[in-house]
C-alpha cells in the first residue's frame, strides 16, 4: 500500500509518516506540505492512498478532492481534521466528495501517545481500504472508482431477498425507521435520504459513528439534499413522522415511550458500545424494548459489527430488516455481520435501499 502524506505542518507530516511506517505492508512514498504540491506528487508517484490534511493554506483538502477527478487521480483519501465546527463542516464535505474515512488530529498527550493513537486509528482504515480495493478488483471495477455499483445483491444462504423473519409491525401503528451506518456513511446517507418521499409517514432515526462537532454539520448538509427535515437530535425530541433525527456525536441516543405512547428521543452519556458512541446497538435495543413490532431497520456500510446484537432483539419482536450489499459498501463489515447472523430480510444495493424502506413501512402499516 503506497501512501502519500499531506499536511502543512512538519510535526504532523512526521508523526503520520512514522505511524504509517510501523504498519506491515505500508510504504510512505512521499510527503507534501500543501494542496498544490500534493496534486503534483499524486500525479508523479501514483499512490494508492493519501492522508490529507483538511485545513491548509493556498489549497485546502476540499479543493484537492475536487481537483482529483478532473486530473484523473484515483487514490483513496483518509482525511485528517481538527475537532472544530469548521473542521467538522469541511470533513463532512470531504466525505461527500468521496474521501474514504477520517480521523481527528490529536491535540494533547505526549508524542508517544499521539503516535500510538494515529497508528491505532489508521491501521483498521487501511486494512478496510485494501479489502474494498480487492472487492472492486474482483467485480471488475476500476480501482478508486466512485461507489456506484448497480449489481444484483449477493444473498448468501439461507437469506432470501424477500423472506420475512418474525411478524409485521402491529396494524395501525406508525413504524420507526432505524438506520445504522459508519465508514462511508455521509455519502451513503446523501444518496439514500433524498430518495425517501416527503410522505414516508414514519420518523427516521439514524446512528452514524462520528465524534462531537461532526454530526451537526452532517445533519445540516443532509437537510439541504432531501425533502425530509433533518436535524441533530436533542434530548426530549418527540420523533415526528416525516422527520429525520441524527444521533449527536459522542452521545448515545435511545427511543422511549412518552406519556401517550409517542416515541421520545433521549440523549445520554452512557458508555460506548462496540467502541462506538453513538452506537447502533444502543438505539436498536431501545426500540426493541419500547416499541416491539414497530421497526424497519437498515444497516449500511461500516466497519465492525455494531447493530447485529440490537437487530437480534428487534427481530424477536417482529422487525423488517435491510442490509446494503457488498458491491456498494465502502466497508462491508456491519452489513456482513448482520447477514451472517441470519437477521436480514432484504439485501440490496445502495440505490435500492430507499425503495426497500418505503415498501417495508407501507406494507407494515397496512
N, C-alpha and C positions, 0 to 999 in steps of 0.2 A: 504494500500500500504506500504509494508515493504521495507525500503530503507537503504542501506549501503553507508556511506560517505567515500571516499578515497581521501586523499590529504597529501602531505608530509609536509605541514606547519600547525602548531597548529591554527593559525589565521583563515585560510580558512576552516579547519575542523569545527571549532566552528561557523563561520559565516554561512556556508552551513547548518549545523545541526540546527541552530537557525531559518534560513529561512524555512526549511522544517517542523520544529516543529510547525510553525504557520499556516500550511495548514491543513484543515479538512481532516480526513481520511488518514493521512500520519503518519507513525511511523518510526523514526530513530532507527534501531535495532542494530547499531554498527558503528564504525569508524575504519579506517586503515591508517597507515602512509606511507605505501609503497606497491608496487605491489604484492610482495610475501605474505605479511600479508593479503592483500585484497583477494587473491585466497583462502587462508586458511579460512578466515571468510565467504566468499561466500559459501564454502563447508559446513561450520558448521551452518550458520544462514539461508541459502537459501533465500536471499532477492528477492523481485520481481524486484527491480530496484537498480542500482548502479550509484552514481555520481562519475565520475572517472577523476582525475587529469591526464592530458596527458603527462606532463613533470615531471618525478620523477626519483631520483637516484635508482640504483640497478635494478629495473624492471619498465619500463615506461608503460604508458597506452596502447600503441600499443602491447607490449609484453603480457600484461594482456588479451587483447581482443583475441590475437592469442592463448593463453593458455586456454581460457574458453571452447571452443568447445571440444578439446580432454579431458578436465577434466569433461565434462558433466554438465557444469554450464550454466543455461538458463536465467539468469537475463537480463533484459534490461539495457542499458547503456546510460547515458547522460554524455557527455564529457565536461570537463572544460578546456579551452585553454587560453593561453596568446595571445595578438594581436601582434604577431611577425611572420616573414617569416617562421621560424622553427615551431612555433605553428600552423600556417596555414597548412603547409605541413603535420604535424602529425595529425591534425584534419581531413583533407580530407581522409587520410589513415584510420583513425578510423571509419569514416562514411562508407567507402567502406567495412570495415570489419563487419559492421552490427550495429554500435552504432546508437541509436535511433535519437539523436539530439545532439546539442552542445550549450554552451553559453560561452561567453568570460568573463574572470575574471575581475572584476572591479579593476582599477589601480589608482583611485583617488576618492575624495569625503570623507565624514565622515562615521563613522561606521554605523550610522543610514541610510544614503543614500545607502551605499553598501548593507545593509541588505534588504532594500526595492527593490533594483534592482534585487538581487538574488531571492527574493520571487516572484516578478512580472514576472521574466523570467522563473522560474521553474514551477510555477503553471499551465500555459496552456500546457506545455510539459507533465507534469504528468497526466493531465486530458486526453490529446490526447493518451498517452500511455495506460491508463486504457481502453479507447474506443477501441484501437487496440486489446488489450488483450481480451476484451469481444467479438469482432467480430470474432477473431480466435477461441475462445471457441465455438461460435455458429456454425462456419464452421467445427468444429471437429478437428482443428489443434492443435498440441501440443503447449502449452504456450512457447513463446520465440523462436519458430522455424523461420528459415530464410524466407524472403518474396518471396516464390517461388510457390505460388498457381497457378494452371493451371485449372481454373474452368470457366464455361460459365459466361460471363459478365452479371451482373444484369442491366436490361434496363427498368426502371420504365416507365409506360405510361406517355405521349404519345410518348416517344422516341423509335424509331425503329432502329435496328442495322445499316442499310444501307440507311436510308431515307436521302435525300439531302434537306437541307433548303437553299433557296437562289439560286444563279446561280453559275456555274462553273467559274473558272478563265478564263479570256479572251483568246481565241485561239491564240496560237503563243507566249504568254508571258511566262517568266520564273517565276514560283511560288516562294514565300518566305515561308519557313518552320519556324514557330514560336512556341517555346516551353516555357511554364511557369511551374515552379516547386519550391517546398520549402522543408519542412521536408521530409527526405528520398530521397532527390534529387540526391546527389552524387552517391549512389548505383543504383538508377533508371537510371541515365544517363549512368553509367558504363555498364549497361545491354542493354540499348537502342541504343546508338551510334554505338557500334561495329556491330550491326545488319543492319545498313544502308549501302547501297552499295556505292562504290567509285564513281560510275557514277550516283548519285542521280539527278544531273542536277538542283540543287536548293541550294541556301545558307540556312544555318540553324542558326537561331538567338535564343539564349537561355537566359532567365532570371531565375537565381537561387537565391533565397533570401539568401544573405550572406553579411557580413561586409567586409571592405577593408582587404587586406592581405590574404584572403582566396580563392578568385576566380582565381588568377593566378596559384597557385599550383593545384587547381582543373582542370583548363584547361590543364596544363602540364600532370597531371595524366591521363585525358581522352584521350589526344593525343597519349599516349603510348598504348592505347587499341583499337583504331579504325583506319580504312583505311583513314578516312577523316582528314585533318589537323584541329586542334582545337587550338584556341588562345583566350586570354582575349582581348576583343575588344578595339580598340583605336579610339579616335575622328578622323573622316575623312576616316576611312577604307571604301573602296568600297566592298560591300558584294558580294563576288565571289561565283559562283556556286561550289558545292562540297567542301565547307569550312564551318567550324563551328565557330561561334563567341559567346563568353560568356560575358554577361554584367559585367562590373567591379563592385565589391562590394563597396557599399557606394556611387554609382553614378547612374544616370538614363541613359538608352540607348533608343534612338529612331532611326527610319529609315526614311530618307528623299530622295526625288528625286534629283539626281545630274543634271549637265548641259545637259547631254544627256539622262536623264531619268533613269540612273542607280541607284540602291539602295546604299545610303551612310549612314554610321552609325555616329550618333552624340552622344557624351558622355557629359552629362550636370550635373550641380549641383542643378537642380531643386528639390523642396521639396519632401519628402516621400509621397507616396500614399498608402492608406490602411495600414499605419505604415511601409511601405516597401521601401527600396532604395538599389538596383533597384526594380522596380515594374513591374509586368506583364502588368497591365492595361496601363501603360505609353508606353510600346513598342507596344502592340496591337493597341492602339488608333492611334499611328503614322502611322502604316501600313494601318489601315482602311482609314485614311485621304489621305495619299500619294499614296497608291497602291491599290485602291479598286478592289476587284475581283481577287486578285493575291495571297491570303494567304491560307496556310494549317496550322491550329493552333491546338496544342495539349496541354492539361492541365493535368499535372501529380500530384502525391502525394504532399500534403502540407496542412497546417493549414490555416483557414481563407477563404476569398472569392476573393482574388486578381485574376484578369483575367476575371471575369464574365462581368464587365461593358465594358471592352475593346472588349471582344468577341461579345457582343451585337452589337457594331459598325461594327466589321468585317463582321458579318452575313448580315448586311444591304447591304453591297457592294457585297456579294457573297463570302462565305468562307466555306471551308470544315473543320469540327471540330471533334476532337477526345478527349476522356477523358479516363483516367486509371480507371479500375474498383475497387470497394471497396475491394475485396478479396486480391488484390496485392498491394494496397496502404499502406504505413506506416501510413499516416493520410489521411482519406477520407474527406477532407474539401474543398479544391479548386475544385476538380472534381465534388463533390456532388453539390456545389452551381451552377456550370455551367449546370449540368444535370437538376437540379430542375428548372432552368430558361428556359428550353426548347431550349437550344442553341447548343446541342451536336448531331452530326450525328451518330457517332460510339463510343460505349463504349467497351473497350477491356482490357484484362489482359496485364500486362507489356510486356510479351514475344510476344505479337501480335501487339504492338503499331508501331514498325518499319515497318511491312508489311502494316499496315493501312496508314502510312505516304507515303510510296513508291507508293501504289495504288492511293492515292489521288493526288500526284504530277504528276504521269504519265497520269492518266485519265484527270486531269485538264488541262494539257498542250497539249492534243490531239486535 
